[in-house]
Each structure stands twice: as structure tokens, then as C-alpha cells.
Amino acid sequence: MSEQRFGEYVLVRKEGHVAEFVLDRPKAMNAVSSAMARSIGDACAALAADPEVRVTVLTSSNDRAFCVGADLKERNSFTDAELVRQRPTARAAYTGVLELPMPTVAAVHGFALGGGYELALACDLIVADATTVVGLPEVSVGVIPGGGGTQLLPRRVGAARAAELVFTARRVESAEARELGLVDVVAEDARAAALELAGRIAANSPVGLRAAKKAMRLGQGLDLRAGLEVEDAAWRSVAFSGDRAEGVAAFNEKRKPEWPGE
């Protein structure tokens, strides 16, 4: 296992082809300050450029929260001009997670509120446990979800359900969150379950995984005909790859593939 720290508040552990992206500001329940946002963006840039990483799992070092969202104590100290200058830094953190090219899994333990839940929404899959509480409460403090929540939540649960959750600012516990589709899996241990899921995903072709994710992301919101063109382009990008040749050979030879990753 290797470890790399990005600033003070993000730790990335890599074991095999799985990266664990640890939000590591436990004393503040991972409230996203400007410094932490920069660290998230830097870590995402490094992971995106790492061809060995097939799956990234987003976790927390805090035993009560995944992430409670923006650091409102810091925000309270900002002038209007400082808030405007800070916006690109904050936005880059959420976009960085959203645009990671490999499959991503959020392991949510405890509170995932506001920007914290938006970090989870930026992942492809969300694994929770019995302690999980999610929500987008931004309108209760006079703003709106600004880390992708107004766009990602409707895509996950539908426009009307997202509207109810955003407009009421209510918090949702794990059982209801699973029922509503706010999380995908509720497990006894979210981190362990997410890492186990990541291991199963990572056994597959890294070229295929990235192309499949790209096709699904780019195809969202398109009509079927346009979506199928996106899929065809993604298929062409992998059809003549080394991974495709190895996958077919391994299947015919009844062995596990050894993916070249190209």
C-alpha cells in the first residue's frame, strides 16, 4: 500500500488498483474550507492522471461524519469580494470528483450534508450504513446547493423528489435514503462494503471501465438516438484495444485476464 497526502486535509491510499480518497479534516467533521477544497482538486488531478487506478473510493477519517459541507465559519468571515474569489476553488473540488475518469464509490458514514452530500452525489455509486444522514439544507441558510446538487440530485431521483428535498432542506436517514434512491446500498460497514465493491469493479478492464463511464455520463439527458451514437463512439474507442484482445483471449482460454490497460 502507498500513501500520498495532498495538503493537510486529504490522504490518498492506493492498494492494487483501488485508490481510497480520504477526507481528513476530522476536527471540523470534514467541513470544506478553501484549503481543503484545493487539496480535493489537487488529489483529483493526480488520480485522473494515474493509469494504474481503476476505481476510487471516497471515505472519511471522522467517526461521526462523511462531510458536513462548506466551512460556514470560514464563509462567515469572507467579504463579498473574497466569496467571489473563493468560488472557483470550491467549484473545482466538486468538479474534480465528478470528472474522475474511473468508477467512483462514496462510502458514507454519519452526516453527509450540503456540500458533503454533493461530493457523494459526484460519485457513481453511494454506499451508506445505519448511521448515515444525507441532505441538501442550503436554502435554510439562504443559498442553494452549489456543488452540483441541483443538477445531480434530479438526475438520480427525478425532478419532483429532488425539488421536495431541496425546498424543504430536510435530512434523510439511511433507510429512507435507500428507499428514495439517495444512496444505493446500505451496509453494516460502509467503508468495508465500498472497498469490497471497488475490488470487484477493479477486476475488470480499466479501458472498458473508463469508456463505459464516459458513455453513460455523456449520454445522460440525450435522446436515445444521440445516446446510441455516444455509445458507438465509446465502443470504437475500446474495440481495438489491448484490453479487448486480452479479454477475448482469456475467455477462450478459461483464465483470468491480465489487463494491459491500453
ZAMARTOR-205961 format. One line per field, with one value per residue (C-alpha): x, y, z. Coordinates in Angstrom, 3 decimals, padded with zeros to 6 digits. Example, Ala and Ser with C-alpha at 12.3 -4.5 7.8 and 13.67 -1.06 7.14 Angstrom:
# residues 2
X <- c(012.300:013.670)
Y <- c(-004.500:-001.060)
Z <- c(007.800:007.140)
# end
This chain:
# residues 262
X <- c(000.000:001.200:000.045:000.207:-001.018:-002.468:-002.191:-003.315:-006.784:-006.717:-004.962:-004.890:-004.096:-003.501:-003.620:-003.534:-005.768:-008.046:-007.442:-009.006:-009.540:-009.782:-011.378:-009.155:-010.236:-011.775:-011.816:-014.150:-016.186:-014.599:-016.163:-014.788:-012.601:-010.730:-007.585:-009.464:-011.129:-007.710:-006.498:-009.517:-008.893:-005.187:-005.857:-008.410:-005.963:-003.326:-005.766:-007.140:-003.605:-002.801:-003.429:-002.990:-006.096:-009.200:-011.603:-011.598:-013.411:-014.218:-014.115:-013.821:-011.463:-014.175:-016.290:-019.400:-019.486:-018.573:-018.612:-020.859:-020.446:-018.938:-016.971:-019.551:-017.247:-014.781:-017.545:-018.853:-015.504:-015.490:-016.219:-018.340:-015.198:-013.473:-016.505:-016.427:-012.688:-013.179:-015.951:-013.706:-011.676:-014.782:-016.273:-013.065:-013.211:-016.680:-015.993:-012.753:-014.603:-017.361:-014.895:-012.671:-012.414:-012.592:-015.619:-016.050:-017.770:-018.640:-018.572:-020.862:-020.764:-022.669:-023.613:-023.311:-024.932:-024.845:-021.501:-020.738:-023.648:-022.734:-019.304:-021.118:-023.510:-020.492:-019.561:-021.070:-022.281:-023.050:-022.683:-024.115:-024.566:-027.132:-025.614:-025.975:-027.934:-027.980:-029.498:-029.112:-030.069:-028.611:-031.866:-032.163:-029.085:-030.005:-028.090:-028.608:-026.745:-023.735:-021.569:-023.698:-026.677:-029.386:-028.235:-027.090:-029.950:-032.733:-030.737:-030.569:-034.106:-036.234:-037.233:-040.179:-038.457:-035.338:-037.462:-039.107:-035.744:-034.054:-037.002:-037.680:-033.946:-034.785:-032.341:-032.928:-031.743:-030.261:-033.346:-035.434:-032.404:-032.089:-035.837:-035.741:-032.588:-030.458:-027.961:-027.527:-026.520:-026.922:-024.342:-023.203:-019.830:-019.951:-016.194:-015.624:-018.562:-017.417:-013.874:-015.176:-017.370:-014.398:-012.310:-014.923:-015.115:-011.315:-011.073:-012.486:-010.805:-009.603:-010.082:-013.618:-014.482:-013.411:-015.120:-018.354:-018.370:-017.721:-020.532:-023.031:-022.074:-022.090:-025.314:-027.320:-030.016:-029.663:-032.425:-031.986:-030.650:-027.975:-027.159:-026.576:-024.128:-022.238:-022.207:-020.951:-018.077:-017.142:-017.330:-014.996:-012.527:-012.186:-012.899:-009.289:-007.613:-005.157:-007.699:-010.281:-007.796:-006.745:-010.332:-011.384:-008.223:-008.680:-012.313:-011.435:-008.502:-010.616:-008.262:-008.292:-007.338:-004.149:-005.249:-002.608:-004.706:-004.409)
Y <- c(000.000:003.513:006.802:010.374:013.468:016.459:019.445:018.963:017.557:014.862:011.491:009.069:005.422:003.080:-000.679:-002.650:-000.861:000.771:004.268:005.326:009.084:010.033:013.311:014.018:017.069:015.193:018.024:020.003:016.952:017.473:020.893:022.027:025.086:026.790:024.851:021.562:022.378:022.992:019.666:017.842:019.400:018.551:014.951:014.531:015.843:013.345:010.429:011.330:011.141:007.784:004.915:002.307:003.408:001.561:002.588:005.410:005.121:008.353:007.897:009.922:009.805:011.200:008.749:010.975:012.431:011.831:015.602:018.343:020.603:024.046:025.566:028.153:029.625:030.480:031.685:033.994:035.794:036.472:039.792:039.645:040.014:037.169:034.929:035.606:034.815:031.603:030.264:028.774:026.932:025.401:024.557:022.863:020.460:019.149:019.119:017.258:014.368:014.429:014.260:011.471:009.135:005.872:004.493:006.156:004.936:007.091:005.342:007.446:007.087:009.610:013.022:013.880:017.285:020.093:020.019:016.761:015.038:016.745:015.085:011.747:012.648:013.309:009.637:006.880:004.820:005.643:003.067:004.040:002.484:002.724:005.979:007.811:011.061:012.905:016.158:019.415:022.063:025.094:027.053:027.052:029.296:031.487:029.869:026.954:023.680:024.946:021.835:020.182:019.260:020.998:019.080:015.728:015.046:015.340:013.009:010.492:010.626:012.665:016.324:016.297:014.271:016.411:019.563:018.342:017.530:020.776:023.058:021.568:021.281:018.131:015.493:011.868:008.844:005.767:003.531:006.224:007.383:003.890:003.772:007.132:006.316:008.896:006.119:002.820:000.333:000.260:-001.994:-002.740:-001.117:001.422:001.672:-002.083:-002.634:000.153:-001.192:-004.718:-003.381:-001.436:-004.600:-006.400:-003.486:-003.237:-006.849:-005.670:-003.948:-000.445:000.608:-000.790:000.768:004.264:004.049:002.745:005.557:008.151:006.792:006.797:010.293:011.840:010.063:011.398:013.769:012.932:011.356:007.651:008.106:010.563:008.408:005.391:007.437:008.272:004.572:003.653:006.125:004.646:001.128:002.099:003.503:000.073:-002.378:-002.462:-002.045:-004.387:-004.941:-006.153:-008.605:-009.878:-010.192:-012.317:-014.459:-015.014:-016.008:-018.568:-019.897:-020.076:-017.953:-014.616:-011.734:-009.767:-006.365:-004.295:-001.193:000.153)
Z <- c(000.000:-000.797:000.723:-000.509:001.266:-000.545:001.745:005.308:004.708:002.013:002.112:-000.816:-000.159:-003.083:-002.810:-006.029:-008.495:-005.884:-004.515:-001.212:-001.202:002.486:003.571:006.554:008.499:011.428:013.971:011.685:010.561:007.133:006.596:003.243:003.747:000.932:001.837:001.839:-001.486:-003.033:-001.650:-003.093:-006.501:-006.419:-005.378:-008.152:-010.751:-009.603:-009.617:-013.037:-014.435:-012.800:-015.258:-012.507:-010.592:-011.796:-009.001:-006.437:-003.090:-001.234:002.566:005.764:008.748:011.058:013.067:013.020:009.534:005.931:005.358:006.724:003.697:003.326:006.205:007.253:009.909:007.166:004.866:007.628:007.660:003.911:002.319:-000.831:-002.922:-001.088:-001.584:-005.328:-005.457:-003.483:-005.724:-008.469:-005.809:-004.270:-007.625:-008.803:-005.845:-006.712:-010.445:-009.786:-008.146:-010.753:-013.641:-012.327:-015.330:-013.418:-011.500:-008.107:-004.942:-001.910:001.469:003.663:007.449:009.558:008.224:004.520:004.311:001.769:000.003:001.774:000.114:-003.156:-003.003:-002.660:-005.496:-007.709:-007.364:-009.488:-006.518:-002.876:-000.103:003.290:006.731:009.530:010.844:007.542:007.310:003.982:002.812:000.921:003.513:001.721:001.335:005.144:005.300:002.342:-000.511:-002.891:-003.434:-005.357:-005.655:-008.309:-006.144:-008.179:-011.255:-009.861:-007.458:-010.100:-012.346:-009.513:-008.086:-010.510:-010.602:-008.174:-005.473:-005.756:-005.506:-002.299:-000.726:-001.759:-000.968:002.485:003.340:005.275:006.414:005.431:007.410:005.770:005.449:003.748:001.767:000.282:-000.432:-002.223:-004.185:-002.397:-001.678:-003.497:-000.792:002.987:004.601:008.145:007.423:004.588:004.090:004.052:001.698:-000.631:-000.788:-001.438:-004.248:-005.623:-005.660:-007.735:-010.170:-010.399:-011.602:-014.926:-017.871:-016.980:-020.598:-020.589:-017.222:-018.233:-021.609:-020.074:-017.516:-020.212:-022.378:-019.504:-018.369:-021.853:-022.796:-019.848:-020.995:-024.679:-026.712:-027.457:-030.972:-029.839:-026.823:-029.029:-031.096:-027.899:-027.044:-030.523:-030.243:-026.866:-028.296:-031.136:-028.619:-026.953:-029.768:-030.975:-027.585:-025.921:-023.159:-025.634:-027.201:-023.781:-022.553:-025.519:-025.286:-021.539:-022.017:-024.678:-022.651:-019.465:-017.363:-015.589:-017.860:-017.279:-018.486:-020.305:-019.609:-023.122)
# end
